[in-house]
Amino acid sequence: MKVKSIATTAFCMFFCMFCSLITLGQTPPKPVQDRGIQNMIKEVSAKRIEADIRKLVSFGTRNTLSEQDNPTRGIGAARDWIFGEFQKISADCGNCLTVEKQSFLQPKANRIPEPTTLTNVFAVLKGTTDPDRVYVVSGHYDSMCTSPTDAKCDAPGANDDASGTAAVIELARVMSKLKFDATIVFMAVPGEEQGLLGAAYYAEQAKVKAMNIEAMFTNDIVGGVTTQKNSPNRNRVRVFSEGVPSNETEQQAASRRSVGGENDSASRQLARYIKEQSDRYLKNFRVWMIYRRDRYGRGGDHIPFLERGFTAVRITEVDEDYTHQHQNVRTENGIFYGDTPEFVDFEYTANVTRVNLISLASLANAPAKPKNVGIVTGRLTNDTELKWDANTDADLAGYEVIWRDTTTAEWTNSKFVGNVTTYTAAKMSKDNYFFGVRAVDKAGHRSPVTYPRPTR
């Protein structure tokens, strides 16, 4: 009886301590395998993606300078078909999407010989509880032959970038069936091959309107070219993210040089988040983080967003085949050149679409990332003091402090600190680790990490 009594007493003491920790908000909600995300992953269809890619190719050319009033050939036919697809998807979900064309007159420029009307096409799935927080996912629907100003040649553009456009349409189809806290914009833009023009216009208008775009993904060349099927990297997709921000000020640069942070831009945090979330749901397809803004001598539609202070990344296949990009369709010396559908692996594109879906849904369901995160530098100490602004999310559970060694690529450690706005990591010097803070809701959804800036 005495042993039982002692055991019972010990259990009761432990239980009370456990309940006390819960009351104090120190027990973190477990990371979730969201059932809605699991169901959406299964619904992504390689066959639908293939049909959409083949339809876009059927317009002959989608060069930005090609015909705009021909119903079967040229950029105008592609524009109107994409708009119609978004409208059909919206009708299927009870008009849950706001479908728009955003037209503007592009002045004469390096690859624009005469002023030309360009039209972004997008569908907006408005968030339920935090609609002003926005995530944008895009592909470019224009294509080109060897010359970006040749508006007459056949430019099928199956991989570059009907694959990215088809991924965006499929994301809209699958994701529109659910509701999310934040807003998602599914967008197809022209003018990429002429200098990222459609994306630049949208990003500039977003900046003028002070839109709260927390993240932007561009999908460009995500077809998994079939000539590279035997590559050891076949089951991976690259996510390019810049280190030093494109819009960094001199003051910010001086601070960065002083204390580090070249690998901790908001875009790097987004890339880490995409990899972390994808790894939780996908076992046979992985994200490969590339610490570059883009490939050598190349660019993508994420860059205009970066230049205007938005967080953005580029998603693209690992191994490219340049005989099937930016080429006039032809056979020369026994080699076929051209970006045609038979060189697209539609299941690969479906997997890339799933990476986008997992990341976008996780972002849009999670709390906003913490704002004004600072690491206090006002006194010399071997402790690390962090502070941040309180989130306004109604279902917020609290925050996690994250850290890693300075030579480690991904976050390795975390501690749930409750619904507070300051935390001191005792006997952990800020000189020896990189720290961050992320928000957690009551269901266990986690925001991307915010990297702290020196503050007093």
C-alpha positions in Angstrom: 0.0 0.0 0.0 2.8 2.4 0.8 4.6 1.8 -2.5 1.3 2.3 -4.3 0.7 5.5 -2.4 4.1 6.9 -3.2 3.7 6.0 -6.9 0.2 7.6 -7.0 1.6 10.7 -5.3 4.5 10.9 -7.8 2.1 10.5 -10.7 -0.2 13.2 -9.4 2.7 15.6 -8.9 3.9 14.9 -12.5 0.4 15.4 -13.8 0.0 18.7 -12.0 3.3 19.9 -13.3 2.3 18.9 -16.9 -1.0 20.7 -16.6 0.7 23.7 -15.2 3.1 23.8 -18.2 0.1 23.6 -20.5 -1.6 26.4 -18.7 1.5 28.5 -19.0 1.6 27.8 -22.8 4.9 25.9 -22.6 3.8 22.7 -24.4 4.0 23.2 -28.1 1.3 22.0 -30.4 2.7 19.1 -32.4 3.6 19.6 -36.0 0.6 18.4 -38.0 0.2 16.2 -41.1 -2.7 18.2 -42.4 -5.4 15.9 -43.8 -6.5 18.5 -46.3 -3.0 18.7 -47.7 -2.8 14.9 -47.8 -6.0 14.7 -49.8 -4.9 17.5 -52.2 -1.6 15.8 -52.9 -3.5 12.8 -54.1 -5.7 14.9 -56.3 -2.9 16.5 -58.4 -3.2 14.9 -61.8 -0.4 14.3 -64.2 -3.0 13.7 -66.9 -4.6 17.1 -66.4 -1.2 18.8 -66.4 -0.3 17.0 -69.7 -3.6 18.1 -71.3 -3.0 21.7 -70.3 0.6 21.7 -71.6 -0.5 20.2 -74.9 -3.3 22.8 -75.2 -0.8 25.6 -74.6 1.5 24.1 -77.2 -1.4 23.9 -79.7 -1.4 27.7 -80.1 1.7 27.4 -82.3 3.5 30.3 -80.7 3.0 32.2 -77.5 5.6 34.8 -78.2 4.7 38.0 -76.4 4.9 39.9 -79.8 2.6 37.4 -81.6 -1.0 37.9 -82.6 -3.5 38.9 -79.9 -6.7 38.7 -81.8 -6.4 35.3 -83.5 -8.6 32.7 -81.6 -6.3 29.7 -82.4 -2.7 31.0 -82.7 -0.6 33.3 -80.7 -0.3 34.9 -77.3 -3.9 36.3 -77.3 -5.4 32.8 -77.8 -3.3 31.5 -74.9 -4.3 34.4 -72.7 -8.0 33.9 -73.4 -7.7 30.1 -72.8 -6.0 30.5 -69.4 -8.6 33.1 -68.4 -11.4 30.7 -69.4 -9.8 27.8 -67.4 -9.6 30.0 -64.3 -13.3 30.9 -64.8 -14.3 27.2 -65.1 -12.4 26.4 -62.0 -14.1 29.2 -60.2 -17.5 28.1 -61.4 -16.8 24.6 -60.0 -16.1 26.0 -56.5 -19.1 28.3 -56.4 -17.3 31.3 -57.8 -14.7 31.1 -55.0 -12.1 32.7 -57.3 -11.8 36.3 -58.5 -10.5 35.9 -62.0 -8.9 39.0 -63.6 -6.9 40.2 -66.6 -4.4 42.9 -65.8 -3.4 44.6 -69.1 -0.8 47.4 -69.6 1.0 49.0 -72.5 4.6 48.1 -72.4 6.7 50.8 -74.0 9.3 50.1 -76.7 12.3 48.4 -75.1 15.3 46.1 -75.9 13.1 43.1 -76.9 9.9 45.1 -77.6 10.3 46.8 -81.0 7.0 48.6 -80.7 4.7 49.5 -77.8 2.8 46.3 -77.0 -0.1 45.4 -74.7 0.7 42.7 -72.2 -1.8 40.9 -70.0 -1.3 39.1 -66.7 -4.0 36.6 -66.0 -4.7 35.6 -62.4 -7.2 34.0 -60.0 -7.5 35.1 -56.4 -8.6 32.7 -53.7 -9.4 35.1 -50.8 -8.3 34.1 -47.3 -10.9 33.7 -44.6 -9.3 35.2 -41.5 -6.3 37.0 -42.8 -7.1 38.0 -46.4 -4.6 40.8 -46.5 -1.7 38.4 -46.2 -1.0 37.2 -49.7 1.0 34.4 -51.4 1.6 34.5 -55.2 2.4 31.5 -57.4 3.2 32.0 -61.0 4.3 30.6 -64.3 5.0 32.5 -67.6 2.8 31.7 -70.5 4.8 33.3 -73.2 7.4 31.3 -75.3 10.2 32.0 -77.7 12.3 30.4 -80.5 16.0 31.2 -80.8 15.2 34.9 -81.2 12.9 36.5 -78.6 11.5 38.9 -81.1 10.5 36.4 -83.8 6.7 36.5 -83.5 6.1 34.2 -86.5 8.1 31.0 -85.9 6.6 28.0 -84.1 7.5 28.3 -80.4 5.8 25.4 -78.6 7.4 26.2 -75.2 6.2 22.9 -73.6 8.7 23.0 -70.8 9.6 26.7 -70.9 7.1 27.5 -69.6 3.8 25.7 -70.4 4.9 23.3 -67.6 4.9 26.1 -65.0 1.7 27.6 -66.3 0.0 24.2 -66.2 1.2 23.7 -62.6 -0.4 27.0 -61.6 -3.7 26.0 -63.3 -3.6 22.6 -61.5 -2.9 24.3 -58.2 -5.9 26.6 -58.7 -8.1 23.6 -59.6 -7.1 21.5 -56.5 -6.6 24.2 -53.9 -9.8 26.1 -54.7 -11.8 23.3 -53.1 -10.6 24.3 -49.7 -10.4 27.5 -47.6 -7.3 29.0 -46.2 -6.6 31.7 -43.6 -4.5 33.8 -46.1 -5.0 34.7 -49.7 -3.5 32.8 -52.6 -3.0 34.3 -56.1 -2.6 31.9 -59.0 -1.0 33.8 -61.8 0.2 33.4 -65.4 2.3 36.2 -66.9 3.6 37.2 -70.4 6.8 39.0 -71.3 9.2 36.9 -69.3 11.4 36.2 -72.4 11.4 40.0 -73.1 12.7 40.9 -69.7 10.4 39.7 -66.9 7.9 42.4 -68.0 4.6 40.9 -66.8 5.9 40.0 -63.4 7.6 43.4 -63.1 4.3 45.2 -63.7 2.4 43.1 -61.2 5.2 43.5 -58.6 5.3 47.3 -59.1 1.5 47.6 -58.8 1.7 45.5 -55.6 4.4 47.8 -54.2 2.4 50.9 -55.0 -0.7 49.4 -53.3 1.4 48.3 -50.3 0.2 44.7 -50.7 1.3 42.4 -48.0 2.9 39.7 -50.2 4.6 37.4 -47.8 5.9 35.0 -50.4 6.1 34.6 -54.2 7.0 31.4 -56.0 7.7 31.3 -59.7 7.7 27.9 -61.6 9.8 28.1 -64.7 11.0 25.0 -66.6 9.5 22.4 -64.3 8.9 19.7 -66.9 11.7 17.4 -65.9 13.1 17.0 -69.5 12.9 13.4 -70.4 16.5 13.3 -71.8 17.7 13.6 -68.2 15.6 10.7 -66.8 18.8 8.7 -65.8 20.2 11.6 -63.8 21.0 10.8 -60.1 19.1 13.9 -59.2 16.0 12.9 -61.0 13.7 12.9 -58.0 14.6 16.4 -56.9 13.6 20.0 -57.9 15.7 23.1 -57.3 14.6 26.0 -55.3 16.8 29.1 -55.9 16.9 31.7 -53.2 19.1 34.8 -52.9 21.2 35.5 -49.9 22.0 39.2 -49.9 18.6 40.9 -50.6 18.3 42.7 -54.0 16.9 45.7 -52.3 19.3 45.9 -49.3 20.2 49.4 -48.1 23.7 50.5 -47.2 22.8 50.6 -43.6 21.4 47.0 -43.8 24.6 45.9 -45.7 26.8 47.4 -43.0 24.9 45.5 -40.3 25.0 42.3 -42.2 28.8 42.6 -42.8 29.2 43.1 -39.1 27.2 40.2 -37.7 26.5 37.8 -40.6 23.2 36.8 -42.1 24.2 36.3 -45.8 22.4 33.0 -45.7 19.4 34.2 -43.7 17.5 36.5 -46.0 13.7 36.1 -46.0 14.1 34.2 -49.3 16.5 31.7 -47.8 14.0 31.2 -44.9 11.2 30.6 -47.5 13.4 28.0 -49.3 14.1 26.3 -46.0 10.4 26.3 -45.2 9.5 24.8 -48.6 12.1 22.0 -48.1 10.9 21.4 -44.5 7.3 21.1 -45.4 7.8 19.1 -48.5 10.0 16.6 -46.6 7.2 16.0 -44.2 4.7 14.9 -46.9 6.7 13.6 -49.9 9.1 10.6 -49.5 10.2 10.0 -53.1 10.6 13.6 -54.3 12.8 16.2 -52.7 13.6 19.9 -52.6 17.2 20.8 -53.4 18.0 24.3 -52.0 20.3 26.3 -54.3 21.9 29.3 -52.6 21.8 31.5 -55.7 19.2 34.0 -56.9 19.1 32.1 -60.3 21.3 30.2 -62.7 24.4 31.7 -64.4 23.3 34.2 -67.0 19.6 33.5 -66.5 16.7 35.1 -64.7 13.1 34.5 -63.7 9.9 36.2 -62.6 10.8 36.1 -58.9 13.5 38.8 -59.5 11.1 41.8 -60.0 9.5 40.8 -56.7 12.9 40.6 -54.9 13.9 44.0 -56.3 10.8 45.5 -54.8 11.4 44.0 -51.3 9.1 41.0 -51.5 10.2 37.5 -50.5 10.5 35.2 -53.6 12.1 32.1 -54.9 12.5 30.3 -58.3 11.5 26.6 -58.7 13.0 24.8 -61.6 14.1 21.3 -62.7 17.5 20.0 -61.7 19.0 19.0 -65.1 18.2 21.1 -68.1 18.6 20.2 -71.8 19.4 23.3 -73.8 18.6 21.6 -77.1 15.0 21.8 -75.9 15.0 25.4 -74.7 14.8 28.6 -76.8 15.3 26.7 -80.1 13.7 26.9 -83.5 12.0 23.5 -84.1 14.3 21.6 -86.4 16.5 18.5 -87.0 20.2 19.4 -87.5 23.0 16.9 -87.9 20.7 14.2 -86.6 19.8 16.1 -83.5 16.3 17.3 -82.8 15.9 20.8 -81.4 12.8 22.2 -80.0 10.7 22.5 -76.8 8.0 20.0 -77.6 5.7 17.9 -75.3 7.4 14.6 -75.9 10.4 15.9 -73.9 8.2 16.7 -70.8 7.8 14.2 -68.0 4.3 15.0 -66.8 4.6 13.0 -63.6 7.7 15.1 -62.7 5.7 18.2 -63.2 2.9 16.8 -61.0 5.5 16.3 -58.3 6.7 19.8 -58.6 3.1 20.9 -58.4 2.8 18.9 -55.1 5.8 20.7 -53.7 4.1 24.0 -54.5 0.8 22.8 -53.0 2.3 21.6 -49.8 4.2 24.8 -49.3 1.4 27.2 -50.2 -1.2 25.4 -48.1 1.1 25.3 -45.2 1.9 29.0 -45.5 -1.7 30.0 -46.0 -2.9 27.9 -43.0 -0.1 29.0 -40.6 0.1 32.2 -38.7 1.9 35.2 -40.2 5.6 35.1 -39.6 6.7 37.3 -36.6 7.5 40.9 -37.3 10.3 43.1 -36.1 12.3 40.3 -34.6 15.4 41.7 -32.9 18.4 40.3 -31.1 19.4 42.6 -28.3 23.0 43.9 -28.5 22.9 46.5 -25.8 25.1 44.6 -23.4 27.9 42.1 -23.5 26.7 38.7 -22.2 26.8 35.0 -23.0 23.0 34.9 -23.0 21.0 35.8 -26.1 18.0 38.0 -25.7 15.3 38.1 -28.5 12.2 40.2 -28.8 9.5 40.6 -31.4 6.1 42.1 -32.0 3.0 40.2 -31.0 1.1 38.5 -33.8 -2.6 39.3 -34.2 -3.7 35.8 -35.4 -6.8 34.7 -33.5 -5.7 31.1 -33.1 -2.1 31.8 -32.1 -0.6 29.4 -29.6 2.7 31.1 -29.2 6.2 31.2 -30.6 9.2 28.9 -31.1 12.8 30.1 -30.9 14.9 28.4 -33.5 18.7 28.0 -33.7 21.5 26.3 -35.6 25.3 26.3 -35.8 26.6 29.1 -38.0 27.9 26.6 -40.6 24.7 24.6 -40.9 22.3 25.1 -43.8 19.0 24.2 -42.1 17.5 24.9 -38.7 18.3 22.1 -36.3 16.8 23.1 -32.9 13.7 24.7 -31.5 12.1 25.6 -28.2 8.5 26.6 -27.7 8.5 29.6 -25.5 4.8 30.3 -25.2 2.7 33.4 -26.2 5.3 35.9 -25.2 7.3 38.6 -27.1 10.7 38.2 -25.4 12.9 35.3 -24.7 16.4 34.9 -23.3 18.5 31.8 -24.3 20.6 31.3 -21.2 24.3 30.5 -21.7 23.9 30.5 -25.5 26.0 33.3 -27.0 24.6 35.1 -30.0 28.1 35.0 -31.3 28.1 31.2 -31.6 24.7 30.5 -33.2 22.2 31.8 -35.6 18.7 32.3 -34.1 15.2 32.9 -35.4 11.6 33.0 -34.3 8.5 31.5 -35.8 4.8 31.6 -34.9 2.7 28.5 -34.1 -1.1 28.2 -34.0 -3.2 26.0 -31.9 -3.4 23.3 -34.6 0.3 23.1 -34.9 0.8 25.0 -38.1 4.1 26.9 -38.1 5.1 30.0 -40.0 8.5 30.5 -41.7 11.3 31.6 -39.5 12.1 35.3 -39.1 15.8 36.1 -38.7 16.5 38.8 -36.1 18.2 42.1 -36.7 20.5 43.8 -34.1 18.6 46.0 -31.8 19.0 47.9 -28.5 
